[in-house]
């Protein structure tokens, strides 16, 4: 079973499973394909987190951390002259990009868990979509409209993602020839060419075109990490999720635990969750950072400031015939990332430094060799010989969206599809957001009682993420659910 954010990417994974590949093989194919057909959300210039559970065994489950790292030249005293508060963290251009981790994360996963299928075969669909093109959809159209100014700041990106200086209408074909050639090189020479080979050198040149931003050895020196998932038993179910450097899983476990004894009356529960999301965001800011650099007390307190707003991501979930589970989130930060496209190679670099703090002295302040705090939260639930694996894009909205879904599953008795379709909430920068699926009565009563402004969004709004999930029943039957808020699909074999 493959559930992914785009049907062409899901088909790439299903094809590998049908040919006898395992879940990790399929994940490589899906990841590379998503970088082509959702170029606004992820790609080789970014990073992410892959949770792998071999044979669906919770004791062997790991998180491969491919989050980007800040360059060696990003010294705190340089970024924050005289220790001043920045009006904003860099959002576009070379100063906003971390050293990307996706290539080395996929290489590690393939070397450790792959069945032996060649990278040439696993990348075939992605290369085809890049060289021959694919039909753009509503999400790509929406994102190019939202981030048109970002794209226009980059002549190289504009030449690819615009046509005759205008946005490509939904339904027309997008071809990425330079990216196709890069993927051909990766297929033949491996992911390492992105780090120590010719393409890696081109990436560094692009980043340093206007002056030194990355150190010459930063790409070669990048390392992934393999981490234990966070775990907590909630409502009798083992919940394994992604820990730091992501705040997503930390917030998720705290929110689900807090909801256990709250009234199920819709207004009371909505008001409580809005307050809890705000509290958790503020409490995590002074605590969460790169675990390689900081000790963290994840019990959390009640003080702190709200984190900076973030961008877009892509997520997919796979369960193979042997029961191996892969649930993976990958990102280039905000849609279209830094807008820096590597000349001749079609790779768009991330802008993950925009996820870092505007003040010095915090765990997530900008400094050299740090993994910026993320929001991604690949998660697996284990209980009574059954399991549910899921995750979502959406930046700061990830853990609130997943808390809404898992609250309905664990505390309110909903089925997976019903829980994913149900209305969601979010809180960010002092404002509460309610999805348009809430009734007028609930919206009016929440608005009257919530201490801050409340905004109502559209019905089934992609603002609230795109939770893609696979459930395995006690009998071993697989069911996939793709969030209707995005272009995702669920494909069985």
C-alpha positions, 0 to 999 in steps of 0.5 A: 500500500502506498499513500502519497501526496501526488498520484504519479509519485504513488504510482512510482512506489506501487510499481516497485512493490509490484516488482517485488521491491520492499517498502524502503525501495518503494520509498526511494522511488516515491521520494524522488518522484515527489521531488519532480511532481511537487517541486514546490514542496521537496527535492534533492535540495532539501531534507526530511525524516524517514521513520522505518519499522522493519516487519512492523516491529516497534522495537526495531523502529528508527527515525533517519534524520536527514534534516539539513544543517546550517553552513559552517560560515553561519556564525552567530556573531555574524548573523546577529551583529551586536546581538540584535533581534532580527526583524526576520530570519532569511527566507530567500536566497543563499543565506536561507539555505541549509546543507541538504540531507535528502540524498544522504538519507536516501542513500543510507536507507537504501544501503541499510534496508533496500532489497538490492534493486538498483537506483537506476530502476528506482529512479526511472519514474522520476527521471521520466516525469522530469524529462517528458513532463507531467500535467500540473494540478491544483496544488502546484497552481495554488502554490505558484500563485502564492509564491510568485514573488519568490519565483520571480526573484530567481531568473533560473527558477522562473525559466522553469516554473513559468511559461513566457513569463507567466504562471503555468496554468493547471493542466499543462505540462511542466518539463524539467530537463536540467533536473532530468539530467541530474537524476540520470547522473544520480541513477548512474553514479549514486547520491554521493555525486550531490555531496563530493562530486561534480554536482556537489561542487556546482551546488556550492558555487551557486550558494557562494556566487555573491560571496562566501556563504557555505564552507567548501567542505560543508556538503562533503561533511554532512552526516545523517543521524539514526535516532530512536523515536519518541514513545508514549502509550496513550489510550492503550496504544503505543505511539511512536513519533519523531523527536528533536530536532523536530518539535512536531512529535513532542507537541503531538504527544503532549497534546494527545495526553492532555486531551484524554480527560477533556469534555467531548463537547465540540466547543469545549474540546476545540477551545481546550486544544487551541489553548494547548497548541498555543501553550505547547508552541511557546513552551517548546521554543526555549527547549527544542534544538539540535539533539547533537548539540543540546540536552533537552527536558521534554517535560516542557514548562509554560513559558516562551515565545511563539516560533516563526511561521514556516512553509510547505512539505510533502508526506507519504506512507508505505506498508509492504507485503512483509509488514515493513512500514515507512512513513516519511516527510520531506521538505525544501522549507517554504514553497519553492524554498530559497528560490536558488536553483543550481544552474544546469542542474535544476535543483532548488535549494531549501530555505530551512534557516527561515525556521530558526529564531530571530534572537540569538542565544536560543537552542534554535538560534542561527549558528554553524552546524545546527539542524534547524528545529522542524515540525515534521512528525512521521508517526506509527501507532501500534496496538493489538497486532494492528498499526496505523502509520501517518504523517502530514505536511504543513509546517507549524500546522503539522502537529495540530493537524495530526493531534486533531486526527489522532484525537478522533481515533484514540479518544473519540472512536472514529475510524481512520477515514472519518478522522482524517476528513474531520474539521481541524484547528490551528493557532499561530502568531496570536490567531486561532484558525478553524476549518470551514467544516466546523458548524456555524454554531461551533465557530460562533461560540468559539469566537465568542470565548477565545481570547484572541482573534479567530479566523475561519478558513475554507472547507477541507482547506490545504492550509491544515495539512495533508494527512496520508495514512495506512492502517493494518488490521489485526487480520493483516488487511491494509487500508490507505487513506489520502487526505482530500485537502491535497492531491494525494491518493492511496494505491494498493497492489 
